[in-house]
């Protein structure tokens, strides 16, 4: 089951819907990510879809995922590489 924090829902409604990023998009990214990274500082996972320039930050437990935030960036590759180099995302 996928659930969303109030922050993630608000971000989808206010910003990302204009970019065609919906709850369904998030579910697709979680089901078939191009990459999955881990953020050990906050114990969260990051599912990445390069073609959609979108990263989904989430917590997982068993078969559930709690979406914390969704990041859309035209420079997603650069952002991810910076965080990998710094050790933030592994």
VMD Tcl script that draws the C-alpha trace (Angstrom):
set ca {
  {0.00 0.00 0.00}
  {1.22 3.48 -0.85}
  {0.36 6.43 1.37}
  {1.41 10.06 1.22}
  {2.43 12.56 3.89}
  {0.52 15.83 3.91}
  {3.65 17.49 2.49}
  {3.85 15.05 -0.44}
  {0.13 15.40 -1.23}
  {0.37 19.18 -1.10}
  {3.42 19.17 -3.37}
  {1.59 16.97 -5.89}
  {-1.49 19.21 -5.83}
  {0.27 22.57 -5.93}
  {3.37 22.06 -8.07}
  {3.75 18.69 -9.66}
  {0.30 18.26 -11.19}
  {1.29 21.04 -13.60}
  {4.17 18.80 -14.69}
  {1.94 15.72 -15.10}
  {3.29 14.08 -11.95}
  {0.38 12.40 -10.16}
  {-0.16 9.75 -7.49}
  {-0.31 7.22 -10.32}
  {3.07 8.46 -11.60}
  {4.55 8.00 -8.14}
  {3.17 4.45 -7.95}
  {4.68 3.64 -11.36}
  {8.06 4.98 -10.27}
  {7.97 2.88 -7.10}
  {6.99 -0.24 -9.04}
  {9.60 0.18 -11.79}
  {12.32 2.63 -10.76}
  {15.39 3.19 -12.91}
  {17.45 3.37 -9.70}
  {16.88 2.96 -5.99}
  {19.21 4.79 -3.64}
  {19.37 4.92 0.13}
  {19.81 7.95 2.37}
  {21.47 6.63 5.54}
  {21.23 10.01 7.31}
  {17.44 9.81 7.46}
  {16.89 6.08 6.80}
  {14.84 6.63 3.66}
  {14.90 5.32 0.12}
  {14.89 7.26 -3.14}
  {13.29 5.79 -6.27}
  {14.42 7.52 -9.45}
  {12.85 7.78 -12.89}
  {15.39 9.43 -15.19}
  {13.03 9.97 -18.12}
  {10.49 11.76 -15.92}
  {13.25 13.68 -14.08}
  {11.59 12.62 -10.84}
  {12.81 11.20 -7.54}
  {10.47 9.82 -4.88}
  {11.71 9.84 -1.29}
  {9.95 7.24 0.83}
  {10.02 5.07 3.92}
  {9.23 1.43 3.54}
  {7.98 -1.24 5.89}
  {7.05 -4.70 4.66}
  {4.74 -4.09 1.70}
  {3.94 -0.47 2.53}
  {5.53 2.76 1.33}
  {5.06 6.18 2.89}
  {5.88 8.90 0.38}
  {7.75 11.69 2.14}
  {8.36 13.98 -0.82}
  {8.66 14.03 -4.59}
  {11.50 15.86 -6.32}
  {11.17 17.01 -9.91}
  {14.25 18.60 -11.42}
  {15.43 19.29 -14.94}
  {18.93 18.75 -13.52}
  {18.08 15.53 -11.64}
  {21.22 13.69 -12.84}
  {23.47 16.45 -11.51}
  {21.64 16.58 -8.18}
  {21.80 12.81 -7.74}
  {25.50 12.69 -8.64}
  {26.30 15.45 -6.13}
  {24.48 13.57 -3.39}
  {26.21 10.31 -4.36}
  {29.66 11.95 -4.32}
  {28.97 13.48 -0.91}
  {27.83 10.12 0.44}
  {24.35 11.41 1.17}
  {22.71 8.90 -1.18}
  {24.22 5.48 -1.71}
}
mol new
graphics top color blue
foreach p $ca { graphics top sphere $p radius 0.5 }
foreach p [lrange $ca 0 end-1] q [lrange $ca 1 end] { graphics top cylinder $p $q radius 0.2 }
display resetview
